[in-house]
Amino acid sequence: PFTDPIMLKTVFTLSLLAATASVGAQPAAVVPRHTPVAASPAPASCPALLKQSFKRLQDEAPQDLCQYAGKVVLVVNTASYCGYTKQYEGLEKLYAKYSPRGLVVLGFPSNDFKQESASTKEIADLCYNTYGVKFPMFAPTVVSGANANPLHAALAKQTGKEPKWNFAKYLIGRDGNVIEHFPSKVTPDDPALVTKIERALALYEKSCDGGCMEGCFGLGV
C-alpha cells in the first residue's frame, strides 16, 4: 500500500522508535531465581590440636587433620608385631559402629617400641588385608619422647601422659579438647572407653536436638 519512498522511510523510522521505546519500558534487570548469593556459609573452625598434616599410609599423600574438625576423634599409635596388634579388629568394629554418628579413628604406626615394620607396604598389607581396616591410617611416625610428632607432643602436654606402649589411645571431643587418655591395655570394646565415646557423641547430638549431624561447632548452630 505504501509505494512512495519517503513515506516508506517515515513508517520504518516510526516503527523503529516504537520498538525502542517498548524495550526501554521493560525492567532494567531481572535477577535469575538461581543466582548464587554472594556470601557462602563459613566452614567449621579447626581446633588448634588438629591443625596438623600427616602423610597417608597407602600413598604418602599429605592429609590435613582439619578435615576431622567437628568429629569425636580417637588417636591410636599402632604396631604390627605387638601383643596388642589384634586390637586393629576391635578398632575397626568401633569405627564401623560409631562413624555414622561422627566418630573417627586415626591410626599412627610407630616403631618407638621396636615392634613395627620398616616397610610401609607391609604395614598397609597387615592393616587393610589382614584386619580389613577402613579408618584413616598414616605413615610411620614418632609418638613419644623429644622427637614426637606435633600431634602426639600436644596430646602428651595436655594430658601429662605420653604413649608408654603400642595402642595407647587419646579421645578428643568435637570441640578439639582432649577428653581422656587410655593406656594400651584398654581394649576398643572396654566399657570405660565405649562409655566415654558414647557420651561425647550424645552430648553433641543433644546440643543439636538431633538436627545437624555434620557440624554444630564452628557453624553457629
C-alpha positions as CSV (number, residue, x, y, z in Angstrom):
1,P,0.0,0.0,0.0
2,F,3.0,2.4,0.6
3,T,4.9,2.9,-2.6
4,D,6.3,6.4,-2.0
5,P,10.0,6.1,-0.8
6,I,9.7,9.0,1.6
7,M,6.6,7.5,3.1
8,L,8.2,4.1,3.5
9,K,11.2,5.7,5.2
10,T,9.0,7.6,7.6
11,V,7.0,4.4,8.5
12,F,10.2,2.5,9.1
13,T,11.6,5.2,11.3
14,L,8.4,5.4,13.4
15,S,8.3,1.6,13.8
16,L,12.0,1.6,14.9
17,L,11.3,4.3,17.5
18,A,8.2,2.5,18.8
19,A,10.2,-0.7,19.2
20,T,13.0,1.1,21.1
21,A,10.5,2.7,23.4
22,S,8.9,-0.6,24.1
23,V,12.2,-2.2,25.0
24,G,13.1,0.7,27.3
25,A,9.9,0.2,29.2
26,Q,10.9,-3.2,30.4
27,P,12.5,-3.7,33.8
28,A,16.2,-2.7,33.9
29,A,17.3,-6.1,35.3
30,V,15.8,-9.4,36.3
31,V,17.8,-11.5,38.8
32,P,17.6,-15.2,37.9
33,R,16.0,-17.3,40.6
34,H,19.1,-19.5,40.9
35,T,21.7,-16.7,41.1
36,P,24.1,-17.7,43.9
37,V,24.3,-15.5,47.0
38,A,27.5,-13.5,47.4
39,A,28.3,-14.9,50.8
40,S,28.8,-18.6,51.5
41,P,28.5,-20.4,54.8
42,A,31.6,-20.3,57.0
43,P,33.4,-23.6,57.2
44,A,33.7,-25.4,60.5
45,S,36.5,-23.9,62.5
46,C,39.5,-26.2,63.1
47,P,40.8,-26.5,66.6
48,A,44.5,-25.9,67.2
49,L,45.1,-29.6,68.1
50,L,44.0,-30.7,64.6
51,K,46.0,-28.1,62.7
52,Q,48.5,-30.7,61.6
53,S,49.3,-32.5,58.4
54,F,50.4,-36.2,58.1
55,K,51.2,-38.4,55.2
56,R,48.6,-41.1,54.4
57,L,49.9,-44.7,54.9
58,Q,48.9,-46.1,51.5
59,D,50.4,-43.4,49.2
60,E,52.0,-40.8,51.5
61,A,49.6,-38.1,50.2
62,P,49.5,-35.3,52.7
63,Q,46.4,-35.2,54.9
64,D,45.1,-32.2,56.8
65,L,43.7,-33.3,60.1
66,C,41.3,-30.3,59.9
67,Q,39.1,-32.5,57.8
68,Y,38.1,-34.2,61.0
69,A,37.1,-31.0,62.8
70,G,33.8,-31.4,64.5
71,K,34.2,-35.1,64.9
72,V,34.9,-37.2,68.0
73,V,38.5,-38.4,67.3
74,L,40.3,-41.5,68.8
75,V,44.0,-41.3,68.2
76,V,45.9,-44.6,68.4
77,N,49.6,-45.4,67.9
78,T,49.8,-48.8,66.3
79,A,52.4,-51.6,65.6
80,S,52.4,-54.8,63.5
81,Y,54.3,-57.1,65.8
82,C,52.8,-56.5,69.2
83,G,50.6,-58.5,71.5
84,Y,48.0,-55.7,71.2
85,T,48.1,-55.8,67.3
86,K,44.8,-57.7,67.3
87,Q,43.2,-54.5,68.6
88,Y,43.1,-53.4,65.0
89,E,40.0,-55.7,64.7
90,G,38.3,-54.0,67.6
91,L,39.2,-50.5,66.5
92,E,37.6,-51.2,63.1
93,K,34.4,-52.5,64.7
94,L,34.3,-49.4,66.8
95,Y,34.8,-47.2,63.8
96,A,32.1,-49.1,61.8
97,K,29.6,-48.8,64.6
98,Y,30.1,-45.2,65.5
99,S,31.4,-43.4,62.4
100,P,27.8,-42.7,61.2
101,R,27.4,-40.6,64.4
102,G,30.6,-38.8,64.0
103,L,33.5,-40.9,65.4
104,V,36.8,-41.2,63.5
105,V,39.7,-43.4,64.5
106,L,43.1,-42.2,63.4
107,G,45.9,-44.8,63.4
108,F,49.6,-43.8,63.6
109,P,52.0,-46.7,63.1
110,S,55.2,-46.2,65.2
111,N,58.4,-48.1,65.8
112,D,59.0,-46.3,69.1
113,F,58.8,-49.7,70.9
114,K,60.7,-51.7,68.2
115,Q,57.6,-53.6,67.1
116,E,56.7,-52.0,63.8
117,S,57.8,-53.0,60.3
118,A,60.2,-50.7,58.4
119,S,58.1,-51.3,55.3
120,T,55.0,-49.1,54.8
121,K,53.8,-51.7,52.2
122,E,53.9,-54.4,54.9
123,I,52.1,-52.2,57.4
124,A,49.4,-51.4,54.9
125,D,49.0,-55.0,53.9
126,L,48.5,-56.0,57.5
127,C,46.0,-53.2,58.1
128,Y,43.9,-53.4,55.0
129,N,44.2,-57.1,54.0
130,T,44.6,-58.9,57.4
131,Y,42.3,-56.8,59.6
132,G,40.2,-55.0,57.0
133,V,40.9,-51.6,58.4
134,K,38.9,-48.8,56.8
135,F,39.6,-46.0,59.3
136,P,42.4,-43.5,58.3
137,M,45.9,-44.7,58.7
138,F,49.0,-42.6,58.5
139,A,52.7,-43.2,57.6
140,P,55.0,-44.3,60.4
141,T,55.9,-41.6,62.9
142,V,57.5,-40.9,66.3
143,V,54.9,-40.7,69.1
144,S,56.9,-40.3,72.2
145,G,60.0,-38.5,73.6
146,A,61.7,-35.3,72.4
147,N,61.1,-36.2,68.7
148,A,57.4,-36.9,69.0
149,N,55.3,-35.6,66.1
150,P,53.4,-32.3,66.8
151,L,50.0,-34.0,67.4
152,H,51.3,-36.5,70.0
153,A,53.5,-33.9,71.6
154,A,50.4,-31.7,72.1
155,L,48.4,-34.7,73.4
156,A,51.1,-35.6,75.9
157,K,51.3,-31.9,77.0
158,Q,47.6,-31.7,77.5
159,T,47.1,-35.0,79.4
160,G,50.5,-35.3,81.1
161,K,50.7,-38.8,79.6
162,E,52.6,-39.9,76.5
163,P,52.3,-43.4,75.0
164,K,54.2,-45.9,77.1
165,W,53.5,-48.7,74.6
166,N,51.7,-49.5,71.3
167,F,48.0,-48.9,71.1
168,A,47.7,-46.1,73.6
169,K,44.6,-44.1,73.0
170,Y,43.6,-40.4,73.2
171,L,39.9,-39.4,72.9
172,I,39.3,-35.9,71.6
173,G,35.9,-34.2,71.7
174,R,34.3,-32.4,68.8
175,D,35.5,-29.1,70.2
176,G,39.1,-30.2,69.9
177,N,39.7,-30.7,73.6
178,V,41.2,-34.0,74.9
179,I,38.6,-36.0,76.9
180,E,40.9,-38.7,78.2
181,H,44.0,-40.8,77.7
182,F,43.6,-44.6,77.8
183,P,46.6,-46.9,78.2
184,S,47.3,-49.8,75.8
185,K,45.6,-52.5,77.9
186,V,42.2,-50.7,77.4
187,T,40.7,-52.6,74.5
188,P,38.4,-50.9,71.9
189,D,35.4,-52.7,73.4
190,D,36.3,-51.8,77.0
191,P,33.2,-50.2,78.7
192,A,35.4,-47.4,80.1
193,L,36.3,-46.3,76.5
194,V,33.0,-47.0,74.9
195,T,31.1,-45.1,77.5
196,K,33.2,-42.0,77.0
197,I,32.8,-42.2,73.2
198,E,29.0,-42.6,73.5
199,R,28.8,-39.6,76.0
200,A,30.8,-37.4,73.7
201,L,28.6,-38.3,70.7
202,A,25.3,-38.0,72.8
203,L,26.3,-34.6,74.2
204,Y,26.8,-33.2,70.7
205,E,23.5,-34.8,69.4
206,K,21.6,-33.4,72.4
207,S,23.0,-29.9,71.8
208,C,21.9,-30.0,68.2
209,D,18.5,-31.5,69.0
210,G,19.3,-34.3,66.5
211,G,19.0,-31.8,63.7
212,C,22.6,-31.3,62.4
213,M,24.7,-34.4,62.2
214,E,27.5,-32.7,60.3
215,G,28.7,-29.9,62.4
216,C,27.2,-27.6,65.0
217,F,30.7,-26.5,66.2
218,G,32.1,-23.6,64.3
219,L,28.9,-23.0,62.3
220,G,26.9,-21.0,64.8
221,V,24.3,-23.8,65.2
